[in-house]
Amino acid sequence: MINRGSNQVIVIDPAKQRWIIYSIAFSAFMVMLDNYIVNISLPAISKSFNVGIDGVSWIVIVYLLILTSAIPFFGKLGDRVGLIKLFIAGYIVFISGSLLCGISPSLYMLIFYRLLQALGGAVLYTVPSAIITRFLPPEKRGYSFGILATAAAVGFAMGSPLGGLITANFGWPWVFLINIPIGFVAIIIVLRKFPREQEIAQVHEKFDIPGVFYCFFWLITLMFSLNMGRKLGWTSPLIVVSLLMSMVFLFLFIRQEHYFKFPLLDLKLFRINRFTYPNLANFFVFMAANGTNFVLPFYLMYALEISAEKAGLVLMAFPLINMIIGPFAGKASDKLVSSRLLCIIGASISLIATIIFPFTMYFQGLWPVIMFLFITGFSLGIFLPPNNNQIMSAAPKDSPGMASGILRTLTNLGSVIGVAVLEIIFSFFFVGKNPTAENQTNALSNFSPESIVKGLHYVIVFAAVLYGLALLFSVLTPKRRPSLSTSLPAKTL
């Protein structure tokens, strides 16, 4: 039995530990795969329902909006009802949403069922980090976070190629339907191999319904603004109103969490420097990495004038090296090198690469870009598993779900904000003060390669600032004190 309120150390059979690691890695793979596998199927879906690309783009937007906005709620819920129960429920909702997406009779129904799939995806994206912290020993957590990061990178790398292969040979519904048999196998593994949460400490507390409401609408209005700002224009009334609403909901959320006895998000967590500083470092890393990776395809296709297919292969350098390095960095943080030092090394390499690249990018050929992607992918492979290990290890033992929710929310926010901010910097050189996706594309085709290179130059300079901030917060993170867990009684599951 597992009692969350005790100080007892839980020891799980090594065979079960391996099943836990691979199962949670698989869930991360599924969520990241579905984040990207649909993109390449959008033209086929558009043709099937006889609608424009603007309409089918909501299939992707809704998934991202709901996935991020629901994470804090499911993080808290996992602490309350049990992580493994919620994990299984997440799989059920995810594969149910996948089935309904695959048999949808209309675009509107497909978008609605994609929302359901995203709710399940939010669970599968949030709970794994908490499961690692609660059920695996400290000496295996870094390795587990490395495997988790690797699985996510594989999902990212395989999304578009696998989506294209499935769509071409079986039709777009199978992009969703393929999740069903795989999801059922995953549920069976969890039921048979995971430890049972037979006892959850009874907590007689009111659930923070207002906090859930304010947090959800803060995130969804913010994410909507950042995603649609490029398309509608940052000064359009809808975007301005949405941004103002997000600020109002953020204020209401913070006030609610400050005064409510049992908050959805305990603000006291941010008083723990070993929790807050790595989260901030993680946020800035994802801002820089995803922002630059969003801009680089424009540079490859319009400045270097290579095909979209070739550009896609070049960009594969980043996730491929990342997924190779991740497990080794995670294992090293468990036994050989401190997590803090690995984070400092990873952030430092990223910073050096972004300082050098603005000078080498003027050389002819693809090698400067490939080396930049290779080095940054390598450095983030070193950085991310130890960083996640630091964050989850610093969280209170009775709230791994809440801590995981914060980590995953800031990860997604960093990605989306990075894309929005770096796109503004890049497009400023082509379309003036109010860029939109449409006039940016038109402008890129009319501007010289030199102007596009200049835009990327300033993007990389700003990314260097972001990596510098990540390095700063990695250095400021206090060193970990020796664990006393070995002196506590152990219970084997």
N, C-alpha and C positions, 0 to 999 in steps of 0.2 A: 504494500500500500504506500501511497505517496501522500505525505502530509505537508502541505505548503508552509504551514506555520511552524514546523520544527526546524532544528538545526542539524538534523540527521543527514549524513552524506549518502546519496543513493548511488549504488554501484550496479551497473547493468552488465549482463553477460557480454563478453567481447563479440560473440557472433551476432547478438542483437544490435550491438553498437554499429556494426558494419551495415546491417539492414537499415538502421535509422539514417545513417549518413547517405547511403545511396538513394533512399526513398525521398528524403527532403531535397537532395540534389535533383532528382527527377522532376519534382514539383516546380523547382525554379526553372528548369529547362522548359517545361510545358508552358509556363506563364510567359517567359521571354520569347519562346517560339511563336506563340499566338499573338504576341505584340507586333511581330514583323511578318509572319507567314501570309497574313491577309493582304498586305499592301500590294503585292504583285498580282493578286487575284481581282483587284478592284476593276480593271477594265472588263474582265469577263463578267463580273457581277453587274456592272453598268449595262453591258449589252443584254444580259439575261433579263433584267427588269426594265430595259429601255429608259434609263434615266441618265442624267449627266454625271460627270465625275465629281461635281460639287456635292451631289446627293449621296453618292456611295462613300465619300470621304468621311461621312459621319459614322460609318462602321468602325473606323479607326479612332476617331475623336472620342466617341462615347466610351469605348473600351478604356482609353487612357484617362478620361475624366473620372469615371467611376472607380477604376482601379486605385488611383491615388487618393480620392476623396474618402473611400471606405476603409483605408488602412488603419487609421487611429482607432476606429470603432472596433474592428476585429482584433486589434492588439489587446485592448482592454477586455473584450469578451473572452479571449482565450484564457486570461488569468482568472476569470470568473467561472466559466463552465468546464474548463479543462482543455489543454492544448490539443490532445490527440482526438478527442471528440470533435472539436472544431475543425481539425485537419481533415478528418473523414467527411464531415459535412461540406467542407470546401470542395473536395473532389466530387461529391454528389452534385452539388450545384453547378460546378464547372462542366461536367460531362452532360448534365441535363441541358444547360444552356447551349453546349456544342451541338447536341442532337437537334434542338429546336432551331438553331441557326441553319443547320444543314437542310432542314425540310421547310424553311420559311417560304410562304407563298408570295410575299411582297417585300419590298425594300423596308417599309416601315416596321413590319414584323421582325425582319432580320435585325434592324437596329435595336428594337426592344429586347430581343433575345440576346443580343450582344451585350446589353446591359446586365442581364442575368449572368452571362458567362463571366463578365468582369467582376461581379460580386464574389463568385467562386475563386477567380484568379486573385483577388485581393487577399483572401484567406491563405491560399497556397503561396503567396508572395511574402506574407507577414509572419506566419506561424513558424516556418523552418528555423529562423534565427533563435526564436524563443525555445524551440525544442532542443536545439544544440546546447543552449545554456542550461536547461533544466535536466536533461537526461544523459549528457555526455560528460566525462571527467575533464577537468581543466587541461590535462596534457593532450587531449585529442580535439579540443575546440578549434584551435588555429587551423589544423589540418582539415577539419570539417568545413570551416568557413572558406578554405581554399577550394575544396571540392564544390561547394555551393557557388562560388564565383565562377569556377570553370564551367559548371553546368549552365549557368546563365549566359556565359560567353558563347558556348556552343549553340544554345538556342538563338542567340542574336545572329551568329554567323550562318546558321542553317536556315533561318527563316525565309529569306527571299529565294534561295536556290530550291529548297524543298517545296515552297509554295508554288513556284513556277512549274516544277516537275509534276506535282499533283494536279494542278489546274489543267496542264496540257494533256495529261493522259487519262484523268478520271473526272474532270469537271470541278468547278469551284466548290460545290457542297462538301466534297471530301476533304477540303482544307479544314473544315470543322468536324466532320464525322470521324476522322482518323483519331480524334481524342477519345472516343467512346471506349473501344476495346482496351486501349492503353490505360485509360483512367480506371477501368474495372480491375485490371491487373494490379494497379497501384493500390487500390482500396483493399484488395485481398491481402497484399503484402503488409499493409499497415495493421489490419485486423489480426494477422497471424504472428507477426514478428515484433510489433511494438509492445512495450510494457503497458500494463493497464493502469489507468488512473482510477483506482477503486475508491479513493477517498480524497475529496477536495475539501480543504478547510472551510467550514461553514461561515459564510460572511453575510451578516445581516445588514445590508447597506442598500440604499436606494441607488438605482442606476441613473447615471447623469444624462437624462434624456435631453435637456436643454443644451448641454455641452456637445452631445452628438449632433444635434441640429445645427448649432452655430459652427462647429468644426467642419461638418460636411459642406455647408453652403459657403463657408470661407474658402475652402479648397476648390470647390467646383467653380465658383465665380472667378477665382484667381487663375485656375488652369484654363478655363474657357477664354479669358482675356489674353493670356500668353499664347495660346494655340491659334486663336482667331485674329489676333492683332495684325499678323503679317498679311492676312487675307483681306480684312475689312479696312485696315488702316488704323494706326494707333490713336488717331484723334477722332475716329468715328464715334457717334453718340452711344452706340451699343457697347463698345469697348470701354469708353470712359465711364459709363454707368456701371458696368460690370466690375471695373477696378474699384470704384467708390464703394460698391456693395461689399466687395471682398474685404475692404478695410473696416467697414462697419461690423461685419460678421467676426472679423478677427478681434476687434475691440470687445464685442460682446462675449466671445469665447474666452478671452483672457480674464475678463471680469468674472465670468461664471466659474472658471477653474480656480480662481483665487478665493472665492467665498464658499464654494460648495464643499461639503464635508468629504464626499467620496468622488473626486473629480475623474473625468475621463482621462485627463492628462495631468499628472501631478507636477506642478511647476517647480516643486522642490528638487526634482531630478536635475534641473539645470544649475543647481548650486554645487553639483558634484563635478569638479573640473575634469576628472578622469572620464566622465561621461559626455560633458558638453564640448570640450575642445576637440576630441576625435570626431564627433558629429559635425562640427563646423568644418573641420579639415575635409571630411567626406563630402560635404555639401559643395565646397569650392572645387574639389577635384572633379565632381560630376558636372559642375557648371563649365569648367574648362574643357573637359574631354568631349562631352556631347555637343557643346557649342562649336568646337573646331571640327568635329566629325560631320556636323551638319553643313558647314560652309565648304569643306574641302571638295565635295563633288562638283560644285560650281566652278571651282578653280581648275579641277582636272579636265572638265568637259569644255569650258569656255576659254581658259587661258592656255592650257596645254593641248587642247583640241583632241582629246581621245574619246572613244565611244563610251556610252553608259556601261556596257558590259565590261570593258576593260577597267573603267573607273571602279566598278564594283569589286573586281578582283584585287585592285590596289588597296582598297579600303579594308579588305579581309585581313591584311597584315596586322591590324590592331587587335581584333578579337582572337585571332589564332595564337599569337604569342602570349596574350593575356591568359588564355585558358591553359597553356602549357606551364606557365610560371606559377599560377595561383596555388596549386596544391603543395609545391615545394616551399613557397613562402609561408604558407599556413603551417606546414609541418615544422619549418625552422623556428617559427614563433612559439611553438609548443616546447621545444627542447634546446635549441641552439642559441638563438638570438632573441632579445626582448622585442615584443610587438612594437613598442615605442620607437626603438632604433630602426626597425624595418620600415616603419611609416616615414621616418625622417629620411632614410635612404631613398625610398620610392618617390617621395615628393621632391627631393633634391634632384633626382635624375630627370623628372618631368620638367622641373624649372630650367635646368641646364639645356634640355632639348629645345624648349620653346624660346630660349634666349639665342641659341645658335641658328635655329631654322630660318628666321627672317633674313639671315645673311646667305645661307646655302640655297634658299628657294629660288634665287636668281640664276642658279646654274641650270644648264640644259638637261633635259631628260627627267625620268620619273624617280631616279634614285634618291634625291633629297626628300621627296614626299614619303617614299617607302621607308627610308631610314627613320624619318620623324615618327611615322606611325608605329614602326617596329619598336623604337626606343620608348615611346610613351606607353604603348601596350605592355612592354616589359616592365616599366616602372610601376604601372598601376597593378600589374600582377603581383608585384612585391608589396604594394601599399594596401590593397583592399582587404585581403583576408586578415592580416594583423589588425588593421583598423577596426573591422567589424568585431573581432575578438576583444579588443580593448573596450569598445562600447558596451557590448553585452556582458562582459565580466565586471564592469563598473556599476551595472544596474542593480537595484535591490533584488534579492533572491526571490521575493514573492511577486515580482512584477516583470517577468521576462517578456510577456506579451506586449505590455505597454512600451517597454524599451525598444522592442523590435518594431513596433508601430512607428515610433519616433524616427528610428533609423531609416526605415523604408520610405516614410513620408518625405524626409529631408533629401533622400537619394533622388526620388522622382522630382521633387521641386527643384533641386539643383540642376537636373537634366533639362527640365522645361524652361527654367529661367535662363540657363546658359544658352540654349538655342535662341531664345527671344532676344537677349541682350547682344550676343555676338552677331546675330543676323542683322540687327539694327546698325551695328558698327560697320559691318561689311557692306550692306546695301546703301549706306549713307553716301558712298562714293559714286553711286549710279543713279539714284532716284530722288535725291534731296531729302527733305525733312519728313515726308509722310509716305514711307515705302509700303507697298502691298505686294503680295505674291505675284499678281498679274503684271504690274508695271515693272517689278524687279526682273522678271524673266525677259520681258521685252527690252529692258535697258541693258541687260547683260549681253544680249545678242548684238547690240549696237555699240558697245564700248570696246576699247582696245584691250588686248590681253594685259598690257602694262597697267591699266587702271584696275583691272581685276586683281592683279598681283599686289598692287598698292593696298587695296581693300583687305586682302588676306594678311598682308604685313601687319596692319593695325589690329586685326583680330588676334593674331598670334602674340602680339605685344600685350594685349589685354589678358589673353590666356596665361601669359607668364606671370602677370600680377596675381591672378587667381591661384596659380600653383604656388606662388610665393606666400599667399595667405594660408594655403593648406600646409605648407612647410612650417610657417610660424606657429600655427595651432598644434601641429605635431610636436614641435619643440616645447611648447608651453605645457603639454600634457604631463602631469606629474608621473614620476616613476611608480610602478606598481610595487606595493609592499608584499613581502612574503605571505603566502597563503597559510592559514591555520587549519585548513580543511582536513589535513592528514591526521590531526589529533582528535577528530570527532568520530563518533561511532558510525559504522557503515552498515547499510542494509542492501543485500543483493537481490536483484530482480531477475 
